[in-house]
């Protein structure tokens, strides 16, 4: 057991937040669709999982290395969550991302073209 992460809450919980603050954090995050997880996302994710199940090799759009099934995530654009870039590592690339601007080549190319204007 540990103390809830929410500042000022002293409730002990087996998770990171007590039930009350876990619900509040979930509400604040928005709906599944607001966070960019729509029917298209679900379809693409299912297709990737099927490909991994057949033994196909998927590479991470962020770092370019192989994504293994146990560490798979379908990655969104850091700047626009309606854009899905492709497979990425769940821990190393998705959860560890600092969200300092999307590094996808399409965005980098667009930024470079804007700089030359």
N, C-alpha and C positions, 0 to 999 in steps of 0.2 A: 504494500500500500504506500501511496505517496500523496503529498498535498496537491490539490488542484492548482494548475498553472495560472488560473485567473487571479490577478492581483487582488489581494484582500480576502480571498476565499481560503478558509483553513480546512475545508472538508477533505477527508482522506478518501482516496479513490484508487482502484486498481488500474485505471487508465490515466491519461494525461489531464483530463478535466472531469469534474463531478458531473452527474447527469444534467443538472440545471444549466451549467455553463457550456457543456457540450452541445445542448440543443440551441442555445443562444448563438454559439459560433457557427453552427450549421445554418441557422436562419440568416445570419449576416453574410454568409458566403453566396447566397442566392440559389435559385433553382438549378437543377442539372442543365437545363437548356441555357440559362443565363451564363453558366460557366463554360459553355461551348461544347457540351456533350449532347448532341442532337442525334436524330436518326441516321444521318450520314456518318457521323463519328462512329456510332454503334456498328453500322454496316462495314465500314473500313476496318474497324478493330476485329470483328469476327472473321473477315477475310484474311487478315494478317495472322490471326491465331490458327486458322486452318492451314495457311502456308507453313507456319512453324511446325505444325503437327505432321505435315508431309515431309519435313526435313529440309525445307528450303532455307536458304541463308538470307537473313534480313540485316541490313546495315543501318547504323544510327545516322540520322540526318545531321546531328550535331557534331559528332566526332569521327564518323566514317568507319568505325569498327563494328564487328559482328555483335548483334543483339541476341542473347540466348533467351529461350522461352521464360525462364524464371526471373528475368530482369527486363521484360518487355513492357513498353508503354507506347501509346500512340500519341505523338507530340503535336501540340498546338504551336502556333506563332506566339511569340512572347508579346508582340505588340497588338495583335488582333486575334482573339481566341476563336473567331469564326473561320480562320484559315488553319487547315490541318497540314502539317509538313510531312509527317510520316513516322516510322518506327524510331524509337530512341530508348536508351537505357533508363530504366525507372529511377534507380538510385543515383548513378553517376552523372547523368545528364539532365533528367527531368526534375527530380526533387532537389538536386544540388544547384540548379540554375539560379543565378543571382538576378535575373530579369533586368539586365542592363541594356536592353535593346536586342531585338531579334538578330541572331547571326546568320540566318538563312541566306544563301547566295542571292536569291531574288531581291532581298531587301538591301544587301550590301551593294549590289549592282545599281539599284535605284538610287541609293544614297550617293554613290560615286558619280552618277550622271547628274544629279542635282548639284553636286559640288562644282561641276564643270560649267554650269549654266551661268 
